[in-house]
């Protein structure tokens, strides 16, 4: 199949209508298989999925090296690499409980390492993973603009930021897109963030479109999670919250069954249907799951079906926050 394409904002790249988030291939979702990950990346390329999202801290650089290996058989211009930076890790695989390192100095230092690990001389979209309130966003995007001028990056993005920060950054330099969690269970961006992006001509790349597996239709309440699986500590996967959320998924599944689609395909198609300026990122780690996610491109949602989905999973119906309280407090997008 060949995916349709969309342009991310007025200043961003043209990308496949569905992108691939590669984090789970190296980190935070339990054990992964490197050979299967490479095969999944190759399958994504063959299907026309050209947007690949990663971060330098996914697997402490492992994810970038994995993608770099997969890219060796591809034309560099055929792939759009989106890379986040700023989070700092500890030797045991944890995250340092300190503000994100998004200083101008860090921009250049982290970029140098990412270019080497990815085996490329430029990154298509480079972005801070989170805002550091101690570092003015103008300083961060100013340094990014310098790197764009020097040819090391082509576009500047942001992640998990609110309207005021978006406006301040856009006043300094063109912003291609903002990456943020957006799904049937996470609809906060609809209030003020998406309207601001549309006013300014900035695109949105939506991660967590399956709410980290909850909306996949494959989640079992008896599933055991390893200690390094992020979901073992996520409020939406705990106790009564999980039970309530799975009831919503069951309702969505009934809509999917009527459409002859899977639950995950309908959840992905719903995000894609929210606007041509929105590109959902799917976190498939295996070819089987990738193929299912790609099938969302063929799911057409008319007004009647969209209303049916809204009834099945109403806005604000999710039980539990998307992150534990300490992490929620760091999100500029939630203020």
C-alpha positions in Angstrom: 0.0 0.0 0.0 1.0 3.6 -0.3 0.0 6.0 2.4 -1.5 9.4 1.7 0.6 12.4 2.8 0.0 15.5 4.9 1.9 18.7 5.4 2.7 19.6 9.0 1.7 23.2 9.3 2.6 26.1 7.1 6.4 25.6 7.5 6.7 21.8 8.1 7.6 18.8 6.0 5.3 16.6 4.0 4.9 13.3 5.7 2.9 10.1 5.6 -0.6 10.5 7.0 0.4 8.0 9.8 3.8 8.1 11.4 5.8 5.6 13.4 6.8 6.2 17.0 9.9 4.1 17.7 10.2 4.4 21.5 8.9 1.0 22.4 11.5 -0.7 20.2 14.1 0.3 22.8 12.5 1.4 26.0 9.7 1.7 28.5 7.3 -0.9 27.2 9.1 -4.1 28.3 11.4 -6.4 26.3 11.7 -5.9 22.6 13.3 -7.8 19.7 16.0 -5.9 17.7 15.6 -8.0 14.6 11.8 -7.7 14.6 12.2 -4.0 15.2 14.4 -3.6 12.2 12.0 -5.7 10.1 9.1 -3.5 11.3 11.0 -0.3 10.3 11.7 -1.8 6.9 8.0 -2.8 6.5 7.0 0.8 7.5 9.3 2.2 4.8 7.9 -0.1 2.2 4.3 0.9 3.0 5.2 4.5 2.5 5.4 5.5 6.1 8.1 8.0 6.0 7.7 9.8 9.4 9.8 8.2 12.1 9.8 9.7 15.6 12.4 9.0 18.2 14.4 10.7 21.0 18.0 10.7 22.0 17.0 9.3 25.5 15.0 6.4 24.2 17.2 3.5 25.4 19.9 6.1 26.1 20.8 6.3 22.4 19.9 2.7 21.5 16.8 3.8 19.6 18.7 6.2 17.4 21.3 3.6 16.6 18.5 1.1 15.7 16.9 3.6 13.3 20.4 4.4 11.9 20.9 0.7 11.1 17.5 0.5 9.4 18.2 3.6 7.4 21.4 2.1 5.8 19.3 0.5 3.0 17.2 3.6 2.4 17.6 6.9 0.5 18.0 9.5 3.3 15.6 11.9 1.5 12.9 9.3 1.6 12.6 9.4 5.4 11.6 12.2 7.7 13.3 11.9 11.1 11.7 13.6 14.1 14.0 13.7 17.1 13.4 14.9 20.7 16.1 15.8 23.2 16.3 17.1 26.8 15.6 14.3 29.2 18.5 12.9 31.2 19.0 9.3 32.2 20.7 7.4 35.0 23.0 4.3 34.6 20.2 2.0 35.9 17.9 3.0 33.1 15.9 5.6 35.1 15.3 9.2 34.5 17.0 12.0 36.4 14.5 14.0 38.5 15.8 17.3 37.2 14.5 19.9 34.8 14.9 19.1 31.2 18.3 20.2 29.7 17.2 22.3 26.8 19.7 25.1 27.1 21.3 26.5 23.9 24.5 24.6 24.8 22.5 21.3 25.2 20.9 21.9 21.8 24.2 21.7 20.0 25.7 19.0 22.2 22.7 16.6 22.0 22.4 17.3 18.3 26.0 16.2 17.6 25.4 12.9 19.3 22.1 12.3 17.5 23.6 12.9 14.1 26.3 10.4 14.8 24.0 7.7 16.1 21.5 8.1 13.3 24.3 8.1 10.7 23.0 11.2 9.0 24.2 14.8 8.5 20.9 16.4 9.2 17.7 15.8 11.1 14.4 16.8 9.6 12.6 18.0 12.8 14.4 18.6 16.1 12.5 19.5 19.2 12.9 19.8 23.0 10.9 17.0 24.7 9.6 19.2 27.4 9.8 22.8 28.5 12.2 23.8 31.2 10.6 26.8 33.1 14.1 28.0 34.1 15.2 28.4 30.5 13.2 30.8 28.4 11.8 29.0 25.4 13.1 31.9 23.2 16.6 30.8 24.1 16.0 27.1 23.2 14.3 27.8 19.8 16.9 30.5 19.1 19.6 27.9 19.3 17.5 25.6 17.2 17.2 28.3 14.5 21.0 28.6 14.4 21.3 24.9 13.8 18.7 25.1 11.1 20.6 28.0 9.5 23.7 25.9 9.6 21.9 23.0 7.8 22.0 20.5 10.7 18.2 20.5 11.1 15.4 21.4 8.6 12.5 22.1 10.9 11.9 23.1 14.5 9.2 21.4 16.6 8.0 21.6 20.2 6.4 19.0 22.5 3.9 19.1 25.3 3.7 22.9 25.5 0.8 25.2 26.1 -0.6 28.1 24.1 1.5 30.8 25.7 4.8 28.9 25.1 3.7 28.1 21.5 3.1 31.8 20.8 6.4 32.9 22.3 8.4 30.3 20.4 6.6 31.1 17.1 7.4 34.8 17.6 11.1 33.9 17.4 11.2 31.4 14.5 8.7 29.3 12.4 7.6 26.1 14.2 6.6 23.1 12.1 4.5 21.2 14.6 3.8 20.4 18.2 4.0 16.8 19.4 1.5 16.0 22.2 -0.6 13.1 23.5 -4.0 13.1 21.8 -6.5 10.3 21.6 -10.0 9.4 22.4 -8.9 9.1 26.1 -6.7 12.2 26.0 -8.6 15.2 24.6 -7.1 18.0 26.5 -5.4 19.6 23.5 -8.8 20.4 22.0 -9.5 23.2 24.5 -6.8 25.8 23.7 -3.8 24.1 22.2 -5.3 22.9 18.9 -7.0 26.3 18.2 -3.7 28.1 18.9 -1.9 25.8 16.5 -4.4 26.4 13.8 -4.4 30.1 14.3 -0.6 30.1 13.8 -0.4 27.6 11.0 1.4 24.9 13.1 0.8 21.2 12.7 0.2 18.6 15.4 1.8 15.1 15.6 -0.2 13.0 18.0 1.4 10.4 20.1 -0.4 8.0 22.4 -3.2 7.6 19.9 -3.9 4.1 21.4 -3.3 5.4 24.9 -0.3 3.1 25.3 -2.2 0.0 24.3 -5.4 0.6 26.2 -7.3 1.5 23.0 -5.8 -1.3 21.0 -8.5 -3.9 21.7 -5.7 -6.3 22.7 -5.3 -5.3 26.4 -6.2 -7.8 29.1 -6.8 -6.8 32.7 -4.8 -9.8 33.8 -1.7 -8.8 31.8 1.4 -8.6 33.9 3.8 -5.8 33.4 7.5 -5.8 34.0 9.1 -3.2 36.3 10.6 -1.3 33.5 7.3 -1.0 31.6 6.0 2.5 32.0 2.4 1.3 32.1 3.0 -0.5 35.4 3.0 3.0 37.1 0.4 4.7 34.9 -2.8 5.7 36.6 -5.0 4.6 33.7 -3.7 1.0 34.0 -4.4 0.6 37.7 -7.3 -1.2 39.4 -10.7 0.4 39.0 -9.3 2.9 36.5 -8.3 0.1 34.2 -11.6 -1.6 34.6 -13.5 1.6 33.7 -11.2 2.3 30.7 -11.6 -1.1 29.3 -15.4 -0.7 29.4 -14.9 2.3 27.1 -12.7 0.2 24.9 -15.4 -2.5 24.7 -17.9 0.1 23.6 -15.5 1.4 20.9 -15.0 -2.2 19.8 -18.7 -2.6 19.1 -18.4 0.4 16.7 -15.4 -1.2 15.1 -17.1 -4.5 14.6 -20.0 -2.8 12.8 -17.4 -1.1 10.5 -15.5 -4.3 9.8 -12.4 -2.8 11.4 -10.4 -3.4 14.6 -10.7 -1.3 17.7 -7.2 0.1 17.2 -7.9 1.0 13.6 -11.0 3.0 14.6 -9.0 4.8 17.4 -6.3 5.8 14.9 -8.7 6.8 12.2 -10.6 9.0 14.7 -7.4 11.0 15.4 -6.6 11.3 11.7 -10.2 12.5 11.1 -9.8 15.4 13.5 -8.0 17.5 10.9 -5.7 17.3 7.9 -3.1 19.2 10.1 -2.9 16.3 12.5 -0.7 13.2 12.0 -1.1 10.3 14.4 2.0 8.4 15.5 1.5 4.7 16.1 3.9 2.8 18.4 4.0 -0.6 16.6 6.9 -2.8 17.6 6.1 -5.8 15.4 5.1 -6.2 11.8 1.8 -7.7 12.7 0.8 -4.7 14.7 2.2 -2.3 12.1 0.0 -3.9 9.4 -3.1 -3.5 11.7 -2.3 0.1 12.3 -1.8 0.9 8.6 -5.2 -0.5 8.0 -6.6 2.6 9.8 -5.9 4.5 6.6 -8.7 2.6 4.9 -11.3 3.3 7.7 -13.6 6.1 6.7 -15.6 7.8 9.4 -18.8 9.6 8.4 -20.7 12.0 10.6 -22.9 9.3 11.9 -20.0 7.1 12.9 -18.1 9.9 14.5 -21.2 10.6 16.7 -21.4 6.9 17.5 -17.7 7.0 18.6 -18.4 10.1 20.7 -21.1 8.2 22.5 -19.0 5.2 23.1 -16.0 7.2 24.4 -17.2 10.7 25.5 -14.7 13.5 26.0 -13.3 13.4 29.5 -14.5 9.8 30.1 -11.0 8.4 30.8 -10.4 7.2 34.3 -7.1 8.4 35.7 -4.5 10.9 34.5 -2.2 10.1 31.6 0.9 10.3 33.8 1.5 10.0 37.5 1.2 13.2 39.5 5.0 14.1 39.6 5.2 13.9 35.8 1.9 15.7 35.2 3.3 18.6 37.2 6.1 19.1 34.7 3.8 19.4 31.7 3.5 23.0 30.3 0.6 21.7 28.2 -1.4 20.9 31.3 -1.2 24.3 32.9 
